[in-house]
Amino acid sequence: MTMFDIIIIGAGTAGISSYKEAVKHTNNILIINDGPWDTTCARVGCMPSKVLISTANRMFDIQNAQEVALDVSANINTDQVMQHVQTLRDRFTQATLKDVDQWPTEHKISGKAHFIDAQTVEVNGKRYKSKSFILAVGSTPNYDQIWKQELGNRLITTDQIFELKTLPKSIAVIGSGVIALEIAQAMHRLGVETTIFARSKRIGILTSSRLQQLAQKELGKELTILFETLPSEVKCSQENAVLTYQLDETEKTLKVEYVLAATGRTSLIDTLKLENIDNSFKDIKLLPVNAKTKQLETYPIFIVGDAYTSTPLQHEAAHEGKKVVYNCLNYPQVNAVKTLTPLGIVFSHPEMAIVGQSYKQLKDEGIDFITGEASYERQGRAIVLGKNKGAIEVYIERESQKLLGAELFTEATEHMAHLLSWIIGEELTLNDILEKPFYHPTLEEGLRTALKHARRQLK
């Protein structure tokens, strides 16, 4: 039996990144994949959701053109929206598939893999041995199995929503995190009657109580959000899903065409039967994975991407997938995978972001820091754009005066968040940052306002 140098299990973002790096060093590799040879991002995640959001925001701006003194009368037909989403989605997935098609056939196997022992996996009834493994099996959306039995095809996840032929008339979104908020707001803006059920008193990712309250207030003006409320019962009628819930001690019912379960994702690592390596690996929540090296205990097995992470982000999965190849090839010499500056963005409107360490992380770790604040309600460029909502906070360590993190809830947050992540990565001090140019009039000037607010507190 051939002993491979590396076997990669999973051909999503992390797995593809691993393969592209590994093939530079050895041809004695194998990549095994169960399902489509593309990525969650391109097929059912980042890309189709952003197409939907882009269309929704364009429609919203047309309907709210009075913000910039335009009187617009528009007849907007949304019948082609889902076809547009699918056309662009297919374009993105085809680009990945075209790349994979060029890989040598002998490097690829389609099928579901599981471990026999620490050096052996079985796929389609055949066994393969390797000196090392990269596990990049990804994750799958969570949903309530009982609800699925009751609602059938009316309960959907992100795996199905982008397959709808037309926009639904109504939808209930279960969850208030990143995916839930992005899709709910897009659907609402496209004319879909949308209701969000949130388990907690929280929306999106913001951990600063000030920004979280501001986000709830602003988004609550536009969206129907039922905080600390979940359906107590679900039923399926001929044309709708019927949800029963309690609000202000009164029982209410809601009829919707679809229920979207958007309550996070679960790793597919349990499909690999890791207990055949060590019986203690049966509970995947207790797997002894080194957060820095991605190594499973002391084995030449490395877990990357959504398969084992608290931050399921495309750019981090690609980075990890590439970097662990070194550990595979040089085992038992294992190095820490250089971590990227944390960067999380929500494509809501206004957008949200956390860069570096969040407010909650800094508080929990007992770090002595100053919070610099800036409101965008009175920010010049934001007013010009008719997008003067939200605020930002920057967190400066008192002793070193370095920028440790930031939380943002503004227009064009995605761009400012990148700038801040690069600044944090360079370990610049408050004065270093304020020496940089801030063009006038720009949204970035709000960053300077927040930084100056922090500096005044340090004097």
PyMOL commands that set and color helices and strands:
alter all, ss='L'
color gray80, all
select helices_A, chain A and resi 13-22+40-44+46-63+65-68+81-101+105-107+145-154+158-161+178-189+209-222+269-272+274-276+279-282+284-286+305-308+314-330+359-364+380-385+413-425+430-434+445-458
alter helices_A, ss='H'
color red, helices_A
select strands_A, chain A and resi 3-4+6-9+29-33+108-110+113-117+120-123+126-130+133-135+139-141+155-156+170-174+193-198+224-227+233-236+241-247+250-256+258-261+265-267+301-303+343-346+351-356+369-375+391-397+403-410
alter strands_A, ss='S'
color yellow, strands_A
deselect
rebuild
show_as cartoon
